[in-house]
Amino acid sequence: MQHLHRTMLAAALTCWGFCLLVGNAWAGEVFGSGAVRNNSAGHAYRWSGLYAGVHAGYATGTSDADFPLIGLPSNDISVDGTLYGGHLGYNFQFGSTLIGIEGGFSGSSINGSSGCLIIMTCEREVEWLATIAARIGYVMDRTMLYAMGGIAWGEISTTVSLSGCTCFTGSETNQGWLVGFGMEYAITNRLAGRIEYVHVDLGSSTHALDAGGGFTEPARVGGSLDALRLGANLKLGE
């Protein structure tokens, strides 16, 4: 039920953000705010400038963990769920070439569980994801194809339980990398929509899992994700 509530919240926030972007762009077109230029007189669309946007999507992947103190083999878990959040970036256009940088933050309902440590259950969840990526694109007037790569951070939580009783629990932030590609289309002079694929590798780091009574179990936890995301951007200016 908790994950259902998160998914419903993700959809509501994304819908609200998209409607806000569309409303702002529509208002600029209708009332002539001056922030929107008429490109219909033979002037190619320009992608240069600052923009902000929202995104949402679905991700699948795996999360692995080693428990060196206990000495049992690696525990791999399949995870999946939604990503939803916002991003801010800046584009530089040189002819048909675009170079940009973008930072984003996503909430997440990505999780999974499996049997581990012989008789126990291991659960892992990606709590959030933050990224900074460089983009390089090829511009065809209002259509832009791009590739991206950069740094990713994500908080991964782990819970180890036995018959419903929590034995170990904890979370840490992992750092890794991302690559991806996508397509963006300028719907109006200020509003653009996008679809993109992203692969995120969060690497592996040591998490101290709390067992109570001052005892901790070190676990080497990592994860990787493949995500398909839809987004909308509002151009703020050059």
N, C-alpha and C positions, 0 to 999 in steps of 0.2 A: 504493500500500500504506500510506503514511503517513497519508493521509486516511481510509482504512478503519479504521486503528487508532484514530484520533481519534474517529470515529463510534462505534466499539464502546466506547471509554472513556466517551463522553458518555452512551450508553445505560446503561452500568453505574452511573455516578455518579448519574444521575437516578433509576434504579430503587432504588438504595441509599438515596438521600435520601427518596424517597416512602415506602419501607418503614419508615424511621426515624420519619417523621411519623405514619404510620398506627399503628405500634407504640406510640408515646408517647400518642397520643389514645386507643387501645384500652385501654392500661394505666390511664389516668385514668378511663375509663368503668367498667372492671371493678372496680378496687380503691378507687374513691372517693377520689381524691387531694385533693379539695376545690377543684381548679382548674377542674373541670367542674361547671356548674350544671344542674339539671334544669329545662328550660324547658317541660315537658309540661303544667304546671298553668296553662295559659293565658297564659304570659309570652312575649312576642315575643322572637325571637333578637336579641341586641345585637352589632353589628359593632365597636363602639368598642374600642380597645386596640392593644397591640403585637403584631405577628406576624412570623414568619420563614417562608421557604419555598424551594422549588426549582422550576426550570422547564427546559423543553427544547422545541425547535421547529425549524422549517425556514424558511430565508430565501432570497429571490432578490433580485437588484438589478443595478445597473451601477456601474462605477468608471471615471472618466475621467482622463486625464492629458495635459498639454501639456508640450512640451519646447522652451522659448523659445530656449535657446542654440543648438540645432540648427535651430530654425525650421520644424519639420514640424507638420502639423495634429494636432488632438486625437485621442487614441487611446481609444476606448470599449470596455470589456470587460464582458460579461455574467458575473455571479458568482452562485454559489449554494452552499448547504451548511447545516450544523447550528449551532444556538446551544444552549448548556447552561450552567446556572449557578444562582445563588441570589439572594435578595432579602430585604430587611428593610423594614418599614414600620409606620406608625401611622395608625389610623382614628379620626375623630371623627364620631359619629352624632347628628343632630338630627332626631328624628322619622323621616321617610322619606328624609331627605337625608344623604348621607355625604360628608365631606371628608377627604382623607388625603394622605400623602406617602410615597413609596417610593423606595428606592435599590436598584439591582441591578448585578450583575457577571456577564458571560457569557464563557466561552471560545467559540471559534469554529473551524469548519472551512470557512468561506466563502471560495471562491477561484474564479479563472477565468483564461483565457489567450487570446491572439489574436495574429495577425501585426501588427507595428508597425514604424515606422522603415524601411519598404520591405522589408528582407530579414531583419529581426530578429523575435524573439518576446517579447511582453510578458506577464508574469504578475503578478497582484495578489491579495493575500489579506488579509482582515480577521482580525487576530490575536486581538482581544478587543473587547468592547463594555461600557461602563459608562454607567449612566443615573441621573438623579434626576428624578422626575416627580411632579407633583401629580395627584390623582385626585378626581373628583367623581362620586357615584353616586346611584342611586335604589334604595331598599331595599324589598323585598317579603318581609318575614320572613326566611327563610333564603336567598332569592335576591337578588342584587344586580347591577344593570347599571351600568356605569361608563364614563366617558371619561377620558382622561389626556393630559397634555402636559408637556414639560420639556426638559432639557438632556441631550445625549448626547456621549460621547467614544468614539473607536475608533482603534485602531492599524492602519494600512494599510501593508503591505509591498509593494514593487515590485521585480521582477527583470526585467532586459532581457538577453536572451541571443542568441547567434548560433551556430547549429549545435551546440548543447549547451554552449557556452562562455559563462560569465557575463561580460557586459560592464559592466553597472551594477546595483547592488543597494542597497537601503536601506529604512528604515521611519520613519514619524513618527506622532504622535498628532494626529488631527483632532478639532475640536469642532464640534458642530452641534445639532440639535434632534430631538424626536420627538413624534408624536401617535399616539393609538390608542384602542381601545375594547374592552370585554370583558364577560364574565359570570362571576360567582363564586357558588358554592353551598356552604352550610355542611352538610357531610355529618354531622358530629357537632357538639357544642358547642365543640370545639376544632379540628377538622380541616375545611378547606374546599378544594374543587377549583376550578380556573378554566380558561377558554379565552379567548385574546385575540389581536387583530390589532394590530400595531405598524408604523408607518412611521418610519424613521430616515433623516435627512439629515445626513451627516457634513461637509457643506460642502466647502471646498477650501482647501488650504494648500500651501506650497512645501516639497518634500522634497529633501534633498541626497542624491543617489544616488552612492555610492562607485564609482569606476572603477579604483581602485588607483593607486599612484604619486603620491598626493596630489591627484589630479584628481577633481573632483566635477561631476556634471551636475545642475543644478537642474530639477526637474519640478513642475508644478502639479497635485496629485493630489486627487481628491475621490471621493465615492461616496454612494449611497443604497440602502436596503434596505427590503423589505416582508417581515415575518415573521409567522408563525402559531405561537403558543406555547401549550403546556399547562403547568399548574403545580399545586402543592399547597402550602397554607399551614397552619402550626400556630399557633394563637392562644396567645400567651404570657401575656396578662392585660390588664386595663384600667388 
